[in-house]
Amino acid sequence: MSSALSRDVLTGLRRELRQHACTCGIKGLTVTVMNQVGDFVLAHDGEPVPDPVARWGTTLVRATVFAWCNASVTDAHILVWAADQDWFGATANDEEAARLAAVAAAARPLIGLQAAYTEHAPGQSRNDLEHTA
């Protein structure tokens, strides 16, 4: 392996380590916020759940969503909900706004697929769907 390639790999690993440490720190501080976001977005049949933005504010909820969401059905619901909120892209420039719109556009079909899947697999819990979708 060439020394230039080695430096590139090492630089990438260091960057990943810094980003991972940053995300883990945010996750550790926002467990309660993320739980409330999930409860709010995935509330069942009119179940009264307080709006996490009203309690925590837009900046903290936005940081929480970015830190926690990955590629899952539950996260697709959360990302679509967040994308529909004015605060989610409030500080985004045009390029970032386009990326956020692309994420929401990619997440929306997953919700429809999950709904179709649950019609064919009644009785499964949300956790079951997380691991199969």
N, C-alpha and C positions, 0 to 999 in steps of 0.2 A: 504494500500500500504506500502511496507517495506521501511525503510529509505534508503537502498541501491538503490532500484528502483527509489525512489524520487530523490536521488542525480544524478543518471544516466539521468533521464528526465531533471532535471534542467541544468546539464552540456550540454546536447544536445540542449536545448533551448538557452542557452548562446552562444554556438558555432554558431547556426543558426543566432542569432542576429548579431554577429560579422561578419559573412560572408555576411549577407544581407546588413549591413551597408557598407561594403567594395564594394560590387557590385553596390549599389545605388550611391556611390560616383564616381565610375568609369563611370557609366552610365551618371551621370550628366555632367561629363567632356568630354564625347566622343559622344555626340548626333550628332554633325556635321560629325565626322568620320564615324559613323554607317550609317547615311543617304547617305554618299558618297559610302560606301561599297554596300549598297542596290541598289543604282542607277547604280553602275558599274556592279554588278552581274546580275541584272534584267533588263538591258538595252534592249530596244525594237528595233528590226529590224535594226541593224547597227547604232543605235543612238550613236553619239560620246560622250563618257563619260570618264573623266580622271581616270586613275588608282589611287585608294586611297593609295596604297603602295608607289607609286612614290612621292606622296605629304607628307604622314604622317610617312612613315617608317614601317618596319616589326614589330617592337616591339609594337608600339601603335595599329596597325591594329589587331595584334594577341590578345592583351589584350581586345580590343573592341569586337572582335568576341566572345571571351570567356565570356565577361560580358553580352552581349546582346542576344545571341542566346539561344533559348529554343526549344520546340517541335512544330514547325509549318512548313508549306510548304515553306514559304519564307526563314526561317532559314535553312531548308534542302538545298536549293539552295546555300545559303551562306557557309554552312559547307562543302558541296561538292567542291565548288570553292576553299575554303581555304585549304582543304585537298590536292588539286592538286598543291598547291604552295610549293616551296622548303622551304620557311621561316616558314611555319606553324608548322612543327615539328622539326625545326632546333635544338632546345635546349632540346628536349625530350630524355629521356633515353629509353631503350628497352621496359619497361613496359608502359610508357606513350605513346610511338609510337604505341604500340599495341592497346591501348585505343583509340587513335585518328583514327587509321585505322578502328576500330570497329564502331566508330561514323559515319565516312564517309560511310562505308558499309551499315549501317542502314539508312542513309539519302538518298542514291542513289535511292532505290525503291520508296520513296515518290515522287520524281520528276516524275518518270514514271507514278505513279498513278494519280498525279495531271494533267499530260498531257492527260491521258485517260479521266479523269473527265471533263476537259475543252472541250474535243471533244463532250461530251454528254450534256454539259451545256453551250452552246455558249452565249456570251453576258455578262457573269458575269465578274466582275472586280477582280483584285488580292485581294482586301479586302474582297470581297464576299467569295472567295476561302479560305482565311485564317480562316474564321469563320465556314466553313462547312467541311473542310478536316480534 
